[in-house]
Amino acid sequence: MILARKRSARRPAKTMVEMAFIALICFTFMFALFEFGRIIFMRQVMTNAARAGGRMAGVIPITYTDPATATQMVKDEITRNLAGQSLSNLNISIYESDATGTSTGVWTDAPFGQTILVKVEGDYGNLFPTFNFLPTSGATPNSTHLSVSVLMRVEAN
């Protein structure tokens, strides 16, 4: 006796629908990870730029130049170290501070051994506004506000 084989029902539409759901979830997760990685990268670039500016502010001899020129030199150093990354509403603050980061005066008046705080802030535009799982706290739509502060000890003056 020969048994008849049971034919499996082919359901290509079901497979396509399942694949669409799974692909949507996977791509959304992948784009969110990519966006998060870009923001972490930008924070690191900002930290390096603020550190370079703080180092310059800590060792620049104020006696040979006026405070406005020295401040502009430090801001130019920070901007150069941002390496052309696009930040809207870029704000660079430099001031003398205590160990907690509270402003105690103008940075060009900081004596030897005192700390200078360099703060770099800006809004970084998200690449995928449709898949925006990250908070949009920036002033512009679909942007993330990033802020980095660096304390450096004065070695000049």
C-alpha positions as CSV (number, residue, x, y, z in Angstrom):
1,M,0.0,0.0,0.0
2,I,1.3,3.4,-1.0
3,L,0.6,6.3,1.2
4,A,-0.2,9.5,-0.4
5,R,2.1,12.3,0.4
6,K,0.5,15.2,2.2
7,R,1.2,18.3,0.2
8,S,2.3,21.3,2.2
9,A,0.3,24.4,1.5
10,R,2.5,27.2,0.0
11,R,1.9,30.5,1.6
12,P,4.3,33.1,0.0
13,A,2.2,36.1,1.0
14,K,2.4,35.1,4.7
15,T,6.2,34.9,4.4
16,M,6.4,38.4,2.8
17,V,4.2,40.0,5.5
18,E,6.3,38.4,8.2
19,M,9.5,39.5,6.5
20,A,8.2,43.1,6.2
21,F,7.5,43.2,10.0
22,I,10.9,41.8,10.9
23,A,12.7,44.0,8.4
24,L,11.0,47.1,9.7
25,I,12.0,46.3,13.3
26,C,15.6,45.4,12.3
27,F,16.1,48.5,10.2
28,T,14.6,50.8,12.8
29,F,16.9,49.3,15.5
30,M,19.9,49.5,13.1
31,F,19.2,53.2,12.3
32,A,18.8,54.0,16.0
33,L,22.1,52.4,16.8
34,F,23.8,54.3,13.9
35,E,22.4,57.6,15.1
36,F,23.4,57.0,18.7
37,G,26.9,56.1,17.5
38,R,27.1,59.4,15.6
39,I,26.1,61.4,18.7
40,I,28.7,59.6,20.8
41,F,31.3,60.4,18.1
42,M,30.3,64.0,18.1
43,R,30.6,64.3,21.9
44,Q,34.1,62.8,21.7
45,V,35.1,65.4,19.0
46,M,33.7,68.2,21.1
47,T,35.6,66.9,24.2
48,N,38.8,66.8,22.3
49,A,38.3,70.3,20.9
50,A,37.4,71.7,24.3
51,R,40.5,70.0,25.8
52,A,42.7,71.5,23.1
53,G,41.2,74.9,23.7
54,G,41.6,74.6,27.5
55,R,45.2,73.5,27.1
56,M,45.9,76.6,24.9
57,A,44.1,78.8,27.4
58,G,46.1,77.3,30.3
59,V,49.5,77.9,28.7
60,I,49.0,81.1,26.7
61,P,51.0,84.0,28.1
62,I,48.5,86.8,28.5
63,T,51.2,89.3,29.0
64,Y,52.1,89.4,25.3
65,T,48.6,90.0,23.9
66,D,45.3,91.6,25.0
67,P,42.5,89.5,26.5
68,A,40.2,89.8,23.4
69,T,42.9,88.5,21.1
70,A,43.7,85.6,23.5
71,T,40.0,84.7,23.8
72,Q,39.7,84.7,20.0
73,M,42.8,82.5,19.6
74,V,41.4,79.9,22.0
75,K,38.0,80.0,20.2
76,D,39.8,79.5,16.9
77,E,41.7,76.6,18.3
78,I,38.5,75.0,19.4
79,T,36.8,75.6,16.1
80,R,39.7,74.1,14.2
81,N,39.7,71.0,16.4
82,L,36.0,70.5,15.7
83,A,37.3,69.3,12.3
84,G,34.4,70.8,10.3
85,Q,31.7,68.9,12.1
86,S,28.4,70.7,11.8
87,L,27.0,72.2,15.0
88,S,24.3,74.8,14.9
89,N,24.0,77.3,17.7
90,L,27.7,76.8,18.6
91,N,28.5,78.6,21.9
92,I,32.0,78.6,23.4
93,S,32.5,79.9,27.0
94,I,35.8,80.4,28.7
95,Y,36.1,81.6,32.3
96,E,38.1,81.2,35.5
97,S,36.4,78.8,37.8
98,D,36.7,76.9,41.1
99,A,37.0,73.1,41.2
100,T,33.3,72.6,40.9
101,G,33.0,74.7,37.7
102,T,31.5,77.8,39.2
103,S,32.6,81.0,37.5
104,T,34.9,83.1,39.6
105,G,36.0,85.7,37.1
106,V,37.6,86.4,33.7
107,W,39.9,83.6,32.5
108,T,42.6,86.0,31.4
109,D,43.0,87.2,35.1
110,A,43.4,83.6,36.4
111,P,46.7,83.3,38.4
112,F,49.1,80.4,38.2
113,G,47.5,77.2,39.6
114,Q,43.9,78.4,39.2
115,T,41.5,76.4,37.0
116,I,39.9,77.6,33.7
117,L,36.7,76.1,32.5
118,V,36.1,75.7,28.7
119,K,32.5,74.9,27.8
120,V,31.5,74.0,24.2
121,E,27.7,73.7,23.4
122,G,25.8,73.2,20.2
123,D,22.9,71.4,18.5
124,Y,23.8,68.4,16.4
125,G,21.3,67.6,13.6
126,N,20.1,64.0,13.6
127,L,20.6,62.1,10.4
128,F,17.3,60.1,10.5
129,P,14.5,62.4,11.8
130,T,11.9,59.7,10.9
131,F,13.5,57.2,13.3
132,N,14.2,59.7,16.0
133,F,14.3,57.7,19.3
134,L,16.7,60.1,20.9
135,P,15.5,63.2,22.7
136,T,15.3,66.3,20.5
137,S,16.4,68.9,23.1
138,G,18.0,71.2,20.6
139,A,16.8,74.6,19.5
140,T,16.3,73.4,16.0
141,P,13.9,70.6,15.1
142,N,15.3,67.1,14.9
143,S,18.5,68.1,16.7
144,T,20.2,67.0,20.0
145,H,21.8,69.5,22.3
146,L,25.3,68.6,23.3
147,S,27.4,70.2,26.0
148,V,31.0,69.5,27.0
149,S,33.0,71.2,29.8
150,V,36.7,70.9,30.5
151,L,38.6,72.2,33.5
152,M,42.3,73.0,33.0
153,R,44.9,74.4,35.4
154,V,46.7,77.6,34.5
155,E,50.4,77.0,33.8
156,A,51.3,80.5,32.5
157,N,51.2,84.0,33.9
